[in-house]
Amino acid sequence: MTDMMLKDTKVWIMMLNHLVITIFASITNLFPKIMSTLGFSRKVTYAMLSIPYLTVFVIVLVTCWQADRLRERTWHIVVNVAVCVAGLIIMGATLAVPTRIVANILMISGVTSASNINLVWIGSSVPSPSPNRAASIASINMVGRLGNVIGGYLFPTSQANRYPMAVGAEGGAALLGIGGVLFYRRYLKRQNERLQAGDSGALEVAGIPDFKYLLQNAGSGAGIRCINIAVIVTDAVA
């Protein structure tokens, strides 16, 4: 870790946000287990997994492309987290198979879109210098991975099929994530105002002349689009 990273408030905000987002994003790791509660045989369950995965792939691709085209992060994350929460509520409220399949698609598409967009936002929020950028992103990811560990304990087999503990905990993490993202957007807006005013402290943290933190509607973003697609494809293959 660098001294600049430790003094950068953005890093600590992003670290906390990434942790809570990863907690509810851990549902993607347990998706086969959730699908197995629908009552089908193992082979049929594996075959049925392809339907949500393919649907989610298309949804995430379109969502991340749109977020990049508009160069907007906050509301794309917030709306997708809300979609995931809706899926969680439906999963906990009904045992009807068709409805639960729809709920699963909502959960996975919402959380995967939000998580990928958040990862890109993290990368673009720490512009320079390179050692600080590397240390910041690595530290944020390291802490965020703890969310997968926590999430692994939220779906005990004894609570299938409704998983009330998971619905409550992941729903709570999602709400914290929404609050954190909105707070972070407000913080970056203030930082942009400081940069525009020529504040020496803000300029030192940014490290790039005429730099502005990405909020929305700032033009095209071909470079970030490539990162979005790469992350999506990696998730799909994994």
N, C-alpha and C positions, 0 to 999 in steps of 0.2 A: 504494500500500500504506500502511496505517496502522501506527503503532507498536504498537497493541493486537494487530493481526493478526500482526505479526512475533514478538510475545512469546507468542502462543497456541500451545501445543504441539499442540493438536488439529488446527490448520490444516496443520502439517507432516506429521503422521501421515496425515491425509486426502489430502494432496497425493500422498504416496508410494503410498498404497493406490489412489487413483484412477488413477495412472499405470500400475501393473501390471495393474489391472483393464481399463483401456482397451487395453493391449497385447493381451490375449487376446480382448477384445471386438472388436478390429479384424477378426476373422474374418468378422463380419457384412458388412463392406465388400467382402470378396472371395468372398462366398458364390456369386455367379453363376459365377465362375471355377472354384470347386471343383466345382460341379454340372456344368460343361462337361466335366469329366474322366470322366463316366460313359459317354461314348461315343455319345451321341445327337446328332442334328442340332441346329443352332442354334435352329430353331423349336420343336422338341420340348423342348429344354432350357429355353427360356423358359416354355413351357407347364408343365413339371414344377416350375418354381420356385414356382408358385402353391400347390402342395401343402404344402411345408414352411412357407411364409410364413403360410398360413391356419391351419395347425396350431399354429405357434409363436405366432401372435396370440392364439389362445384360451388356450394354456398360460400365456403371460405375463400376460394379463388376469386369469386366475384366481389365479395366484401372487401378483401384486402386490396384488390385492384382499384375499387372505388375510393377506398381510404387514401390510397397513394395518388390517384388522379386529382382528388380534391385537396390533397395534402392536409387532411384533417385527422386527428387522432382521438380526441376526447370523446366525442359523441359516438364514434364507431365502437369504441371500447364499452362505453356505458350502455348503449342499446344492446350490444351482443351479450353483455353480462346479464342484462334484464331478461333476454331471451333464454339464457341458461337457467336463471332462477324460475322462470315460467315452466320450463321442462322439469326441474326438480320438484316443484309443487305438484305438477300433474303426476309424476312418478310416485310421489308419496300419497296421492289421493285416490288412485284407481288401480285395479288389477286387470282391467280390460286390455287384452293383448294388443289390438290395433292402436288404442290410445297410448299405451306405453311405448310402442315403437315410435310414434310421433314425438312423444316426450323425449325419448332417447336422441332422436335427430335434433330436436331443439337444444338439448343440453350440450351435445358434442359440437354442433356447428357454432353455437354461441360462444362457448368457452374457447374453442380452438381459434376462432376469428379474433376474439379479444386478446388472447395470449400472444398470438403472432404480431398483431398490431402494436401491442405493448412492448414487445422485444425490439421492434424496429424503432419505436419512439425512444427507448432507452439508448440505443446506439447513436441516434441523432442528437441527443441532449447533452452528450459529453464530447464536444468537438475536438479538443486538443488540450495540451500536447499529447503525443502518442503514449508515453509511459503512464500518464494520468488516465487517459482514455482506456488503456488496456487494464490497468488495476481496478478502475471503477466498474467496468463491465464484468470483469471476472468476479469481483466481490459481490456485485448484485446478483449474478447468476448463482454463486456459491450459496448465499443465504436463501435465495429463491428455491433452490433444490430441496431445502428442508420441507417445503410445502408438500412435495411428493411423499416424504416419509410420514408426515402428519396425516395426509389424505389416505394412506394405506391402512390406517386403523379406523377409518370412519365407516367401513362397509363390512362389518362382521357378518358371517353367514347366518348367525342366529337371528338377525334382523331382516333377512330377506322375507318378503319381496319389496316391502315399502321403504326399508332403510331409514327409519325416522331420525336416527342420530346424524346420518350423512346429510339428510335434507336440511336439518337445523344448522349443523356446523358449516356446510358448504354454502347454504343460503346466507348465513351470517358473514362468512368470508367474502361472499360476492358483494354484499352491501358495504362492507368495509372497503372493498376494492373500488366501488363506485365513488364513495366519499373521498378516497385517496386520490383517484384520478382527477376529480373535480378540483380538489385542493391543489394538486400539482399544476393543473392548467392555470389556475389563478396565480400561483407562484411564478410560473414562466412568463405570464403576461406582465407581471411586475418587473421581472428581470429584463424583459424586452424594453420596458419603459426606461429602466436604468441605463441600458445600453444606448438607447436613442439619445438620452441626456448626456452621454459621455462619462458616466460614473466609472472611475478608475478601478474600483473593486470588481464590478461586473465585467469590465473589459478584460481584466486579468484572468478571471475564471473562464470566460469564453475563449480567449486567446486568438480569435480570428477577427480582423477588421470587418466592420459592417455585418457581423453575424447577428442572426435573430433566431431565437428558439422557435421550433415549429409548433404552431397552434392550428392554423387553418388557412386555406385559400392563399397560398404563397406561390402558385405557379406549378409547373410540372415537376415530376420526381422520378425520372427514369431509373436513377441509381437505386433508390429505395425500392422501386417496384421489383427489381431483380432480386433483392434480398427477401422481399415478401414471398415471391414465387419459390425461391430456394427453400425457405423455411417450411412452406406448405408442402412441397414435394417431399422433403425430408420426413415430416410428420406422417404423410400418407404412406411412405415406404416402410417406416418403423411400425 
